[in-house]
Amino acid sequence: MSSENGTGDGGAAGAPPEQLALIRETVRKAQEPRAKPRTWRGAELAGRLPVARVLVDKGALHLDRYFDYAVPAELDADAQPGVRVRVRFGAGRHRVREGRREGGGLIDGYLIERRAESDYAGPLAALAQVVSPEPVLGEELLGLARAVADRYAGSLADVLQLAVPPRRARAEDRPSPAPLPPPSAPDAGSWARYERGAAFVRALAAGGSPRAVWNALPGPEWSEELARAVAAALASGRGALVVVPDGRAAARVDAALTALLGEGRHALLTADAGPEKRYRQWLAVRRGSVRAVVGTRAAMFAPVRDLGLVALWDDGDDSHSEQHAPQPHAREVLLLRAAQDKCGFLLGGWSCTVEAAQLVESGWAGPLVAAREQVRRAAPLVRTVGDAELARDEAARTARLPSLAWQAAREGLRHGPVLVQVPRRGYVPRMACAQCREPARCRHCAGPLQGQDAGALGCGWCGREEPAWHCPECGSFRLRAQIVGARRTAEELGRAFPSVPVRTSGREHVLDTVPGTPALVVSTPGAEPVAEGGYAAALLLDGWAMLGRPDLRAGEDALRRWTAAAALVRPQPEGGTVVVVAEPTLRPVQALVRWDPVGHALRELSERAELGFPPVSRMAAVSGPAEAVSDFLRTVELPREAEVLGPVPLPVTPAGRPRRSGAPPPGEHWTRALIRVPPGTGAALAFALKSAQATRLTRGTAEPIWIRIDPPDIG
């Protein structure tokens, strides 16, 4: 076949002429060199406010300040505060031509403000390019990012990388929809189950700013209750922001909001949406088209206008702690936003963290709890299997499933699905008294004791040896360390119940929901799917694997994970039963049996206050090679009240395994020091650490130092 464009047997040569023309035009444009941002040598400057103050996108602490640039007249209209720009950075003073500094590499940044004059006496380089005239950095977001950077001893540029999503040109070109009028105020709905729930919703709808710590009742109503709180804030003409730990929880709140208010009143900001759709939703919020946001961790910086409510669900979940520098926690960011915008605050969950209890104890927030009669009607029956029962249980020794758990599963399978929670691999135990299970702690700093190579005990915080430990509670001299991990598998349960389907939910494949038909659902903590109509029973196996972790939050975290699983079980009047395999005398187990996570958190808070533990104190972790950490501790000017614990060696990261946050690179030997200060001096500690780190970077110190303020896992 031939044509005027040539002859061929197929492929491009046999294509229609218009298609060939399109291909040639695409190839021609691809081969054209891209236009580089201009240097603007000799260009006329803007007549009004010719100086632009720019934050360059470099996270180095010694560059955590603004730099002044000249504004060419051609960029005057687009160079407005909040837009993305490109500038040349790194040129020396000697590289000046026609009164302008030139050279240096191109780097992205944000235009902070326009000024009539510069504080810099030398010649200024000109803005190279305005990337987009879309303002993405407002004054409120900038102030929040600066507050977060100061609190966590980080740089403003690093925080803005977390707060502002990458640009997508097509998303900017699409206009956002017109904002909808405020909805009518919702009724209290299931908030009436709580003693002050209805009053909280009414206060939001009336334009008030109530602050509450909410201990949610078991069951699926939590997402609808969050949606009603958001609707109340919207009804007052203000915005609302809800942050949840994962995409599954975000989808539930999204569905509840859509059912309550309809489409178009809120934005869903999760990673699952993809970069372009997420940026388009973010722009709709920034432009004021949408006044409510539901999202995961990164949504804590969403630029919602006229905030009336910030809400966080399950603040103890690890997902709320950012892994990128400076590693802020969503709870602390939302607390800063509540103080900055003077808006309402809601911290909710089935369990209660020590930080949440401290907010109530200090009087900053009020409690939102249900009466005990209401709790008993909503919670399942909780039964325990301790060490004594396991020792006498032949089934537990052979099938690794206690008889009580087996009976509960068999009875539950007659009426619906049964949840089996198995701790994920990788839990490492701490040492505890073999008699009363009291955690073994250092007499000097109350840090956790752990076994060393020579067989002696040593503190995981300050490094001191403990040659003659005995339990202060019962006087015993014997210690216990639990076996790491759990080897119960879905196959073993399948053999125990051969006629029942077995489903698994974990890191590789997480189920969102399961049918209400009889089945065994084996899940790791945090991956439990929701069952239609609720689970008939739940088995919480190998409790010591979670309670024995070498972490200050081990008991609190175990209770939180147990409570989250038990909250998916039917209430006790409907036959719901939970069996937890853990020593019944332990405080977290007793709190689960009584369904009293608030009481457990208050007791933990009281003990931490006596021992000087966070959150009563502020703490920072400094990690790195031994010489670098020692040198840093010698040079940093810490507050007078600061107490340094350590340094102590960190476990070596095996090759081929993922590196945990703050852990050394594979094969390297690092040490860690903990710095503790009393309340009120946390800002001084962060400033001292940030200044010392900036000084090291200015001097070109090669050895890395990893600084983390308020680390969630301190041993």
Secondary structure, 3 states (H helix, E strand, C coil): CEECCEECCCHHHHCCHHHHHHHHHHHHHHHCCCCCCCCCCCCCECCCCCEEEEEECCCCHHHCCCEEEECEHHHCCCCCCCCEEEEEECCCCCCEECCEECCCEEEEEEEEEEECCCCCCCCCCECCEEEECCCCCCHHHHHHHHHHHHHCCCCHHHHHHHHCCCCCHHHHHCCCCCCCCCCCCCCCHHHHHECCHHHHHHHHHCCCCCEEEEECCCCCCHHHHHHHHHHHHHHCCCEEEEECCCHHHHHHHHHHHHHHHCCCCEEEECHHHCHHHHHHHHHHHHCCCCCEEEECHHHHHCCCCCEEEEEEECCCCHHHECCCCCCCEHHHHHHHHHHHHCCEEEEEECCCCHHHHHHHHCCCCEEECECHHHHHHHCCEEEEECHHHHHHCHHHHHCCCCHHHHHHHHHHCCCCCEEEECCCCCCCCCCEECCCCCECECCCCCCEEEECCCCCEEECCCCCEECCCCCCCCCCCCEECCCCCCCCCHHHHHHHCCCCCEEEECCCCCCCEECCCCCEEEECCCCCCEECCCECEEEECCHHHHHCCCCCCHHHHHHHHHHHHHCCECCHHHCCEEEEECCCCCHHHHHHHHCCHHHHHHHHHHHHHHHCCCCCCEEEEEEEEHHHHHHHHHHCCCCCCCEEEEEEECCCCCCCCCCCCCCCCCCCCEEEEEEEECCCCHHHHHHHHHHHHHHHHHCCCCCCCEEEECCCCCC
